[in-house]
Amino acid sequence: MEQAKFLTFVNGYGQIRKKDITAFKKEVLTELGYTTWTAFYQRLHGRIDLTVREKEIIERVFAKYGVTKNIWGK
């Protein structure tokens, strides 16, 4: 059985500078109100579907780190 495919932000994540990765992940977690790395990675890889609010927050954090294009998808 094929797994449902939800929106991922792997493309955008790959554009974050290596020195900013930890800060980016922490900021996304904080902004979304989650406390575990698992919650971050489940959303990163599209295992949990994002709400419109979560998508907007993630886009805002990406913009802070200079990533504004090709955020969504693998």
VMD Tcl script that builds the backbone (N, CA, C; Angstrom):
set m [mol new atoms 222]
animate dup $m
set s [atomselect $m all]
$s set {name element resname resid chain x y z} {
  {N N MET 1 A 0.844 -1.182 0.000}
  {CA C MET 1 A 0.000 0.000 0.000}
  {C C MET 1 A 0.889 1.246 0.000}
  {N N GLU 2 A 0.576 2.195 -0.842}
  {CA C GLU 2 A 1.381 3.415 -0.961}
  {C C GLU 2 A 1.017 4.409 0.140}
  {N N GLN 3 A 2.057 5.040 0.708}
  {CA C GLN 3 A 1.852 6.036 1.759}
  {C C GLN 3 A 1.319 7.329 1.147}
  {N N ALA 4 A 0.406 7.985 1.866}
  {CA C ALA 4 A -0.118 9.271 1.401}
  {C C ALA 4 A 1.032 10.264 1.268}
  {N N LYS 5 A 0.957 11.098 0.254}
  {CA C LYS 5 A 2.019 12.079 0.017}
  {C C LYS 5 A 1.523 13.461 0.405}
  {N N PHE 6 A 2.107 13.991 1.431}
  {CA C PHE 6 A 1.762 15.322 1.902}
  {C C PHE 6 A 2.870 16.289 1.504}
  {N N LEU 7 A 2.618 17.550 1.713}
  {CA C LEU 7 A 3.554 18.610 1.387}
  {C C LEU 7 A 4.834 18.482 2.220}
  {N N THR 8 A 5.982 18.513 1.565}
  {CA C THR 8 A 7.265 18.481 2.258}
  {C C THR 8 A 8.011 19.783 2.002}
  {N N PHE 9 A 8.993 20.070 2.871}
  {CA C PHE 9 A 9.824 21.248 2.618}
  {C C PHE 9 A 11.304 20.869 2.561}
  {N N VAL 10 A 11.568 19.691 2.009}
  {CA C VAL 10 A 12.933 19.201 1.847}
  {C C VAL 10 A 13.735 20.108 0.920}
  {N N ASN 11 A 13.113 20.592 -0.171}
  {CA C ASN 11 A 13.826 21.495 -1.093}
  {C C ASN 11 A 14.354 22.726 -0.365}
  {N N GLY 12 A 13.486 23.373 0.381}
  {CA C GLY 12 A 13.891 24.573 1.106}
  {C C GLY 12 A 14.930 24.275 2.166}
  {N N TYR 13 A 14.751 23.180 2.869}
  {CA C TYR 13 A 15.680 22.787 3.931}
  {C C TYR 13 A 17.094 22.596 3.364}
  {N N GLY 14 A 17.179 22.059 2.163}
  {CA C GLY 14 A 18.472 21.863 1.508}
  {C C GLY 14 A 19.158 23.169 1.128}
  {N N GLN 15 A 18.423 24.263 1.143}
  {CA C GLN 15 A 18.987 25.570 0.793}
  {C C GLN 15 A 19.476 26.356 2.015}
  {N N ILE 16 A 19.166 25.874 3.203}
  {CA C ILE 16 A 19.618 26.545 4.427}
  {C C ILE 16 A 21.124 26.327 4.580}
  {N N ARG 17 A 21.843 27.384 4.896}
  {CA C ARG 17 A 23.284 27.256 5.089}
  {C C ARG 17 A 23.572 26.327 6.262}
  {N N LYS 18 A 24.614 25.539 6.115}
  {CA C LYS 18 A 24.965 24.536 7.127}
  {C C LYS 18 A 25.080 25.157 8.522}
  {N N LYS 19 A 25.660 26.344 8.604}
  {CA C LYS 19 A 25.854 26.991 9.904}
  {C C LYS 19 A 24.525 27.438 10.543}
  {N N ASP 20 A 23.451 27.505 9.742}
  {CA C ASP 20 A 22.155 27.964 10.232}
  {C C ASP 20 A 21.155 26.835 10.497}
  {N N ILE 21 A 21.516 25.603 10.168}
  {CA C ILE 21 A 20.571 24.476 10.262}
  {C C ILE 21 A 19.970 24.334 11.657}
  {N N THR 22 A 20.789 24.288 12.688}
  {CA C THR 22 A 20.280 24.080 14.049}
  {C C THR 22 A 19.362 25.220 14.463}
  {N N ALA 23 A 19.772 26.446 14.192}
  {CA C ALA 23 A 18.944 27.599 14.548}
  {C C ALA 23 A 17.625 27.566 13.785}
  {N N PHE 24 A 17.686 27.204 12.507}
  {CA C PHE 24 A 16.466 27.116 11.698}
  {C C PHE 24 A 15.503 26.088 12.286}
  {N N LYS 25 A 16.000 24.899 12.585}
  {CA C LYS 25 A 15.144 23.842 13.132}
  {C C LYS 25 A 14.520 24.269 14.456}
  {N N LYS 26 A 15.322 24.859 15.325}
  {CA C LYS 26 A 14.804 25.311 16.623}
  {C C LYS 26 A 13.732 26.373 16.445}
  {N N GLU 27 A 13.955 27.282 15.513}
  {CA C GLU 27 A 12.986 28.350 15.286}
  {C C GLU 27 A 11.667 27.801 14.737}
  {N N VAL 28 A 11.755 26.857 13.797}
  {CA C VAL 28 A 10.533 26.245 13.268}
  {C C VAL 28 A 9.775 25.554 14.399}
  {N N LEU 29 A 10.477 24.771 15.212}
  {CA C LEU 29 A 9.821 24.090 16.335}
  {C C LEU 29 A 9.148 25.079 17.276}
  {N N THR 30 A 9.857 26.121 17.630}
  {CA C THR 30 A 9.318 27.126 18.547}
  {C C THR 30 A 8.097 27.812 17.954}
  {N N GLU 31 A 8.211 28.242 16.714}
  {CA C GLU 31 A 7.111 28.958 16.052}
  {C C GLU 31 A 5.869 28.082 15.905}
  {N N LEU 32 A 6.080 26.781 15.673}
  {CA C LEU 32 A 4.948 25.868 15.522}
  {C C LEU 32 A 4.411 25.384 16.863}
  {N N GLY 33 A 5.181 25.600 17.918}
  {CA C GLY 33 A 4.739 25.186 19.240}
  {C C GLY 33 A 4.985 23.720 19.541}
  {N N TYR 34 A 5.937 23.105 18.850}
  {CA C TYR 34 A 6.265 21.700 19.079}
  {C C TYR 34 A 7.545 21.600 19.892}
  {N N THR 35 A 7.743 20.464 20.537}
  {CA C THR 35 A 8.886 20.330 21.441}
  {C C THR 35 A 9.828 19.200 21.087}
  {N N THR 36 A 9.532 18.412 20.057}
  {CA C THR 36 A 10.402 17.277 19.740}
  {C C THR 36 A 10.953 17.383 18.327}
  {N N TRP 37 A 12.130 16.828 18.141}
  {CA C TRP 37 A 12.735 16.790 16.809}
  {C C TRP 37 A 11.901 15.906 15.895}
  {N N THR 38 A 11.275 14.884 16.460}
  {CA C THR 38 A 10.424 14.003 15.662}
  {C C THR 38 A 9.315 14.799 14.987}
  {N N ALA 39 A 8.711 15.725 15.712}
  {CA C ALA 39 A 7.646 16.561 15.141}
  {C C ALA 39 A 8.177 17.354 13.948}
  {N N PHE 40 A 9.400 17.874 14.066}
  {CA C PHE 40 A 10.012 18.618 12.961}
  {C C PHE 40 A 10.215 17.710 11.751}
  {N N TYR 41 A 10.859 16.562 11.957}
  {CA C TYR 41 A 11.196 15.678 10.842}
  {C C TYR 41 A 9.962 15.066 10.183}
  {N N GLN 42 A 8.914 14.805 10.945}
  {CA C GLN 42 A 7.682 14.282 10.352}
  {C C GLN 42 A 7.080 15.296 9.390}
  {N N ARG 43 A 7.165 16.558 9.726}
  {CA C ARG 43 A 6.645 17.603 8.848}
  {C C ARG 43 A 7.602 17.885 7.691}
  {N N LEU 44 A 8.897 17.871 7.971}
  {CA C LEU 44 A 9.900 18.074 6.927}
  {C C LEU 44 A 9.698 17.092 5.781}
  {N N HIS 45 A 9.481 15.834 6.115}
  {CA C HIS 45 A 9.369 14.777 5.109}
  {C C HIS 45 A 7.939 14.480 4.676}
  {N N GLY 46 A 6.974 15.274 5.139}
  {CA C GLY 46 A 5.603 15.130 4.692}
  {C C GLY 46 A 4.870 13.929 5.251}
  {N N ARG 47 A 5.307 13.440 6.386}
  {CA C ARG 47 A 4.610 12.312 7.005}
  {C C ARG 47 A 3.356 12.776 7.736}
  {N N ILE 48 A 3.323 14.058 8.079}
  {CA C ILE 48 A 2.148 14.681 8.689}
  {C C ILE 48 A 1.797 15.877 7.822}
  {N N ASP 49 A 0.549 15.966 7.445}
  {CA C ASP 49 A 0.108 17.069 6.599}
  {C C ASP 49 A 0.147 18.386 7.375}
  {N N LEU 50 A 0.553 19.447 6.696}
  {CA C LEU 50 A 0.642 20.770 7.307}
  {C C LEU 50 A -0.671 21.514 7.188}
  {N N THR 51 A -0.994 22.287 8.212}
  {CA C THR 51 A -2.135 23.183 8.120}
  {C C THR 51 A -1.690 24.428 7.355}
  {N N VAL 52 A -2.632 25.245 6.946}
  {CA C VAL 52 A -2.310 26.490 6.258}
  {C C VAL 52 A -1.457 27.364 7.176}
  {N N ARG 53 A -1.804 27.428 8.449}
  {CA C ARG 53 A -1.047 28.226 9.425}
  {C C ARG 53 A 0.393 27.737 9.529}
  {N N GLU 54 A 0.590 26.425 9.611}
  {CA C GLU 54 A 1.947 25.863 9.704}
  {C C GLU 54 A 2.748 26.197 8.451}
  {N N LYS 55 A 2.122 26.088 7.289}
  {CA C LYS 55 A 2.802 26.399 6.029}
  {C C LYS 55 A 3.252 27.859 6.014}
  {N N GLU 56 A 2.394 28.754 6.441}
  {CA C GLU 56 A 2.743 30.177 6.471}
  {C C GLU 56 A 3.893 30.448 7.432}
  {N N ILE 57 A 3.865 29.809 8.592}
  {CA C ILE 57 A 4.946 29.981 9.576}
  {C C ILE 57 A 6.261 29.475 9.008}
  {N N ILE 58 A 6.240 28.312 8.408}
  {CA C ILE 58 A 7.460 27.736 7.835}
  {C C ILE 58 A 8.014 28.634 6.738}
  {N N GLU 59 A 7.158 29.163 5.883}
  {CA C GLU 59 A 7.615 30.078 4.826}
  {C C GLU 59 A 8.238 31.337 5.422}
  {N N ARG 60 A 7.656 31.838 6.497}
  {CA C ARG 60 A 8.195 33.045 7.147}
  {C C ARG 60 A 9.587 32.774 7.725}
  {N N VAL 61 A 9.767 31.613 8.344}
  {CA C VAL 61 A 11.082 31.278 8.911}
  {C C VAL 61 A 12.094 31.084 7.787}
  {N N PHE 62 A 11.695 30.413 6.713}
  {CA C PHE 62 A 12.600 30.269 5.570}
  {C C PHE 62 A 13.041 31.634 5.057}
  {N N ALA 63 A 12.116 32.559 4.921}
  {CA C ALA 63 A 12.442 33.894 4.419}
  {C C ALA 63 A 13.476 34.579 5.307}
  {N N LYS 64 A 13.362 34.375 6.606}
  {CA C LYS 64 A 14.334 34.958 7.540}
  {C C LYS 64 A 15.750 34.462 7.249}
  {N N TYR 65 A 15.849 33.233 6.741}
  {CA C TYR 65 A 17.150 32.642 6.419}
  {C C TYR 65 A 17.493 32.782 4.940}
  {N N GLY 66 A 16.748 33.613 4.231}
  {CA C GLY 66 A 17.072 33.934 2.839}
  {C C GLY 66 A 16.552 32.965 1.808}
  {N N VAL 67 A 15.691 32.033 2.191}
  {CA C VAL 67 A 15.150 31.054 1.243}
  {C C VAL 67 A 13.703 31.444 0.943}
  {N N THR 68 A 13.460 31.825 -0.316}
  {CA C THR 68 A 12.118 32.280 -0.684}
  {C C THR 68 A 11.559 31.539 -1.893}
  {N N LYS 69 A 12.358 30.716 -2.554}
  {CA C LYS 69 A 11.914 29.996 -3.749}
  {C C LYS 69 A 12.189 28.514 -3.607}
  {N N ASN 70 A 11.383 27.733 -4.289}
  {CA C ASN 70 A 11.545 26.272 -4.337}
  {C C ASN 70 A 11.626 25.651 -2.946}
  {N N ILE 71 A 10.744 26.052 -2.071}
  {CA C ILE 71 A 10.710 25.535 -0.700}
  {C C ILE 71 A 10.034 24.169 -0.664}
  {N N TRP 72 A 8.939 24.033 -1.367}
  {CA C TRP 72 A 8.082 22.862 -1.225}
  {C C TRP 72 A 8.427 21.764 -2.207}
  {N N GLY 73 A 8.419 20.538 -1.709}
  {CA C GLY 73 A 8.684 19.363 -2.515}
  {C C GLY 73 A 10.003 18.717 -2.156}
  {N N LYS 74 A 10.278 17.622 -2.830}
  {CA C LYS 74 A 11.504 16.858 -2.552}
  {C C LYS 74 A 12.590 17.204 -3.522}
}
mol reanalyze $m
mol bondsrecalc $m
mol representation Tube
mol addrep $m
